[in-house]
Amino acid sequence: MERQQEVDKNDKEKYERIQVEPRATDEEYRLGMWKESIESQVRDAVFELQRKGYRPVYSGFDNLSSGSQTVWFEKDQDMNVNEMLNVMKNQFSNDILSKLTSITLDDKIIDGVIEINLTPKNRTMPTEEWKPIWDAIASSFPEREHSSESKKNSNNWRQGVEFREIQDKIRQGINTRISSDLLYVDGKVTKIDPKEYLNSGIDDLEKELRSLMMEEKYKKGDDVRLIQIEIDKIQRELNQKNAKLFEKSNENAG
């Protein structure tokens, strides 16, 4: 219940923020998401880890039955999970330790990713009690500014790619669609009827495009060229359909 309330609250805050300020901060750009998309109890910790040179890719509620929460970040070659865990635990206060049944760092779940996972003694521990714990976690991690890897964008899969593609257009003053009912047109955010987006066929085309782009990675020779031709075709169709949405929004505004 609390998780859904948190998600709903964040979605509302994000929606309101985009209409006022659609341009992401440099930190949000590197992270590949709006700060309002990050659950409030872990938000400050995620950005502190990023400022220290880590690249977070996922965070928030984890297993609802145990009440656990998690933060994932990319693993660099010089990171030793056991050493990091010992350093982290040694800096925790007794108050924090008394609220948790387990603290783990695991690099075996997803290749190239380290997961911090915390399980509370009280599985319904409220959000306001989680925040100082996550803040302490981030505070316990050493700076990594010396690492060239630390300056890269977080590789949070397609979500980050799409977020930065939209932001690149906004930063260049290019019209773009931000969401199903929010467009960036001529330097301003404008709302459209979500039905117009759903009826446009854009969503289906984008799904097809993502599928082809994934397929392209595993093809060679002529097969690659054929897929690239299809990708170009779909991209042109998408550009046309998006342009019609922009025209419609201008008509509505007029």
Secondary structure, DSSP 8 states (H G I E B T S, - for coil): -HHHHHHHHHHHHHHHHHHH--S--HHHHHHTS-GGGS-HHHHHHHHHHHHTT--EEEEEE--TTTT-EEEEEE--TT--HHHHHHHHHHT--HHHHHTEEEEEEESSSSTTEEEEEEEESSTT--HHHHHHHHHHHHHHS---TT-GGGGS----HHHHHHHHHHHHHHHTT--EE-SSSEEEETTEEEE--HHHHHHHTHHHHHHHHHHHHHHHTT--HHHHHHHHHHHHHHHHHHHHHHHHHHHHHHHHH-
